[in-house]
Amino acid sequence: MNAFLLAGFLAVLPGSAAGKGPGQPGREAQQTLGAAIALYDKAEFEAALSRFNKALALFDGWKTALGYRAFCRWNMGDRQGAGQDALIAAQLKPNNAASFTSRGLARFVVKDYQAAEVDFSQALKLDPDQAEAHFGMGSVASAQGELDRALQNLDQAVRINNDFAAAFLVRGTVQEKRKDFKAAIRDFDRVLEINPRFVWARFYRGKCHREVKDYREALVDFDEFIAEHPNSVEAVYLRSNVRFLAGDYAGAESDLGVVISLDPQRGLAYSNRGQARAQLGDRPGALADLKRALELLPDKRAKIQVAIDRLEGAAQAGNATPEDGPHGMSQDVAPEGDSGKNPGQRIAAPEEALLIE
């Protein structure tokens, strides 16, 4: 939120026209809330939360601030705290665009999407350039799977505020759902231009780089993300997949060992590690992993059994090579095509060996 937008936002906060009155927040509280929202818009969620807390310390029980804080907490993964704030903020009786937007965000948190959309619509009638209300409308549409409508609303949000990192982030995830991965990458690029410290954008961008087979860039993003979140099972799992596709079987095996240590029941991790070990020539280790995967993934029994039979058959023939073993890598979304010994080069990875979670 730039200085002009912040000034406009403060102008519609309750009590702003006449300063502090009975039961109204003072100027410092209003400015603190405006600064908190500006930080949220830039995806500076922890700093924003600190400012929301300060605003509420300055004016206890401020429902408008609670609605925005609820949404910030929800984005940070604090579902319990977000729900507590939202239940109070939902009792708000809005009288301007900012307070309608606040109650809409609170209703979004408690998944009352229809009522949230009514609030955002009312906010936009009062102020068509309320970027957060367009953002809220886009978030509601996205949550309900209405991706084209979500895109229209989010386009409006970033048109009004081109530094709205949170809106670019959500628009990127909508583009990813629409399988427009290149557009999603551009949105995540913009998030990182605005806030280079927001590594979650690297996680999402890494997934999209994988989808367009840009394994080198995917590895860079996953490496950056995992450096800050070493215990993120999903990120390490995805990086193992990219490493396999890039021909780094030892790296894939290492990552999958971490995944298994964090989530011992993740059957695909055993299946994938078995395939990586087959490529490394470790037939006993590969068979042990594939048999464990067979126990954990009975619904994928046929495909795993094929891989086991191939390894055992090669062993009996006495002339097994890495090409005799399974080539593909099990993953949440199976990539097409091949990859290489180094990122940017290619190796065979036939789709028939892939498992899809």
C-alpha positions, 0 to 999 in steps of 0.5 A, a space after each residue: 500500500 503506497 502513501 496515497 493508498 494508505 492516506 485514502 484507507 485512513 480516511 475511511 477508518 471508523 473515527 478518522 474524520 473527527 479524530 478520537 471520539 467516544 468508543 472510537 480508535 484514536 489517530 495512532 491506532 488508525 495509523 497503526 492499523 493502516 501500517 499493518 494492512 500495508 505490511 500484509 499487502 506486501 506479504 510481510 505477515 509476521 511484521 503485519 501481525 505485530 502491528 495488528 497486535 499494537 493497534 488492538 493494544 491501542 484500542 482494545 476489542 477493535 472489531 475492524 482490526 480483528 477482522 484483518 488480523 484474523 485473515 493475517 493469522 489464517 494466512 500464517 497457519 494459525 487457524 485457531 487464533 484466526 477463528 477466535 478473531 473472526 468470530 468477534 469480527 463477524 459481529 461488526 456493524 460496518 459503516 464504511 468500505 474498510 469495515 465491510 472488508 474487515 467483516 468479509 475477511 472474517 467471514 471468509 476465515 469461518 468459510 461463510 463465503 456467501 456472506 463474505 462476498 456480500 460484504 466485499 460487494 458492499 465495500 466496493 459500492 462504497 469504494 470501487 478502488 478498495 484493493 483489499 475488497 477486490 482481493 477478498 472477492 478473488 479469494 472467495 472465488 478461488 476457494 469455491 473453485 471459480 477460477 476465472 472469476 477469481 482471476 478477474 477480481 485479483 486482476 483488479 486488486 493488483 491494478 489498483 495496487 501494483 505492490 500488492 504481493 499477497 494478491 499476486 501470490 493468490 493470483 499465482 496459485 489460481 494460475 497454477 490451478 488453471 495450469 497456466 504455469 508460466 503466468 503463475 511463475 510471472 506472478 510469483 516473480 512479482 511477489 519476490 520483487 516486492 518481498 524477496 524474503 517471502 520464501 513461500 513464493 519460491 516453494 510455489 514457483 519451484 512447483 511451477 518450474 517443475 511443471 514446465 520442466 525447468 528443473 534447474 530453476 526448480 532446484 534453485 527455488 526448492 533449495 532456497 525454501 528448504 534452507 529456511 524450512 528444512 523439515 517441510 516434508 512436501 518441499 523435500 519430497 518435491 526436490 527429490 523428484 526434481 533431482 531424480 528427473 535431473 539425473 541426480 539419483 544420489 541427491 534424490 535418495 538422500 532427500 527421500 531418506 529425509 522424507 521417510 524420517 519425517 513421515 515413515 508412512 509415506 509409501 511413495 517415498 519408499 517407491 521413489 527411493 527404490 527407483 533411485 537406488 535401482 538407478 544407483 545399482 543398489 538392487 537389494 536396497 531398491 527391492 527392500 524399498 519397493 516391497 515396503 511401498 507395496 505394503 503401504 500402497 495396496 492401491 498401487 500394487 500392480 505398478 509397484 509389483 511390475 517394478 519388483 518383478 523387473 528387478 528380480 528378473 534382471 537379478 536372475 538373468 545376471 546381467 542387470 544394468 540400471 536400465 533394467 530397473 524402474 526409471 520413472 519417479 512417483 510424484 503428486 503430478 507426473 511430469 511428462 518427458 525426460 530429464 538429464 544427468 545435470 539440470 538442463 540435460 535429459 535422461 529417459 523417464 518413461 511415464 509407464 513407470 510413474 505412480 501418481 499420488 
